[in-house]
Structures are given as C-alpha cells and as structure tokens.
Amino acid sequence: MKNILSIIFLSIWSAGSAISAEEPKIIDHNQLMDHGDGHLMDMDGGMIMGQNKDKLPAGCDKISEDVKIEVHAGRKYSKDFPGTIFGFDKHEWRVKPCTRLTVTFINEDYVRHQWMMHGLPKFMYDKGMFHLEVTGPAKVTGTLILPAEDKTYLVHCDEAQHMEKGMKGQLVVGKGSGTFPSIPGITDPTILDNYGPGGNKPPSPTTPVAVTKADANAATTPAAGSTPAVAVATVTEESSGFFSGSLIIGLLIGFIGAPYLFGEIEKRCQGKTAADFLQCSLQLLSDLFNAIIRLVNWLIQRFSGKDKLLPKD
Ligand SMILES: [Cu+2]
C-alpha cells in the first residue's frame, strides 16, 4: 500500500514539473537534404543557404581560425530593450577575416526565425548571403568562411516586422566598416522615439529632435558604449496661441496704417457737405481696395510663373 502511494505521488510530482517547465524542447534539424551550392533544407522548415565549409574566398591564403557560436533567438531576449518584441541573445559578433564560422541558431519561439547575413561577395556566395532558418522551437547549424576584407555585415530576421521589432544584429569582420543603426544595445536609432509633449509628430530632418531631459538620460544610459546620434534640445512650447506671428504683423499694419488712411481721407474730401464727404471717402476706400486686389493678383501671377498683368479696367 505504501509503495502504491509512493508511485502515485511520484507520478503526480513528475507530471507537474514537466508542465511547469517553461523551457521549450528544442528539435535539432540535423538531417537536411543537400540541394547543392550550399543550399540545404528539410521538410520541417529547417534551412541553410550559402553554406561553405572549405572554399577559400579570394584574398584568404588559409582559414585564420575556426569559430563556433551559438545564437539564441526569441521574444524573451527583447525584454531589456524597450520598444522591441523579438531579439537575439547577442546583437554583435566579432571575428577575424578568413574565419570559418559555424553558427548554431537556436529559435526558442513557436514561430519562424532567421539569422540572415547580407553583403557577402557574389563570386562565392551567389545570393550574396548566408542564411539560417528554422521554425521553432528548434535549432539548425551552418558554416561559412568570411572574406578577407574588414567589413560589417547586417544580420537580421527577414520575417515581416521581426527586424523592425529588434531581431537585428551585426557581424564585424576585422576592423569592420562602420555600424548599422538601431541595433539593440549597440547603436542608436536613426530617429529617436519622442514621447515628450507633441511627440507623435515625426521630426523634420532639418530640426534637432526635441526630447525631455528624462528621455535624454534614458536614451543615453542603458546602452553601454553607445553614442547618441541625435542632438538633444529642451522642449519648447509651440507658439500656436493667440499672439501668433501673423496676428502681430496684422495689428502693427493696422495701427500704423489707419491714422495715415484717415488723414488722407480728410485731406482729399475736406470742405464737402456731410453726404458728399461720405461718398468721397467711400470712393477713396473702394479705390484703395481695388488697388490692393490688383497688387495681390499681380504678385500671385508673378510668383506662380504666369507673368501677365490683369487688364486695367
Ligand atoms: Cu524572426
């Protein structure tokens, strides 16, 4: 009886721990069919493109070193980078020129992810790329030999929005050739998200992006060694209130122009009866109004390219 109870208890306990274990079971795609030219795949979504284990790129006398890396991909790697949803466990890898690099790509999500490298020379990698892909949770391992020149290669997942939402990195060969923007934890975005007042408008390319001091601190502190690419300015209230620029100009013209206008009417219409004075001043105002209309028309035609004056009536 005691033995039966122990067996029941152990069964329940092991079933419970299997359910509570959240780590996905990773399937290894290691039986890929070789389709030639470094293209391998299986029927379960595992794929390698641009595999090369032994052909030396031009400029490489020999393989400089053999490097093996593991790249983990999944939603859980995005949590340190606000605004992202997907991520790699690392977003930058550095190797020497002519390295033979073997990448084990481990996808921990229940969707398809890729580790896709661009910009390889087409004399050797005919699609210009090296590409690992697997529908997870699963892993796949591929190898390539890196060219001799110093260059930075973009690495990303090409599933829709996965790169934009953080699944992006760079492979730096030798000294590299610069950096890519928006690599989580490595480089700043080209356009910094702005959560300040009026922050939903895209900034115009000629004006510095306005961020609050808190934003600026947040943008510069988390990424160690990163340099903010965007000028930091304090937020200024937009002058969209009652005293806008055009209103002030209008008031100035009115204040200066009105006494002059009344003086002119008085001068031209003096010595008339009340009725004649009214008619005279209305005629003057009408002439002035017509002159202004003609001037505005002329300016519009002049600056819209139709250099033709209105006929004078
Ligand atoms: Cu992906």
Residues whose N, C-alpha, C, O or C-beta is under 5 A from the ligand:
A	BS01	CU	R112 H113 Q114 C157 E159 H162 M167
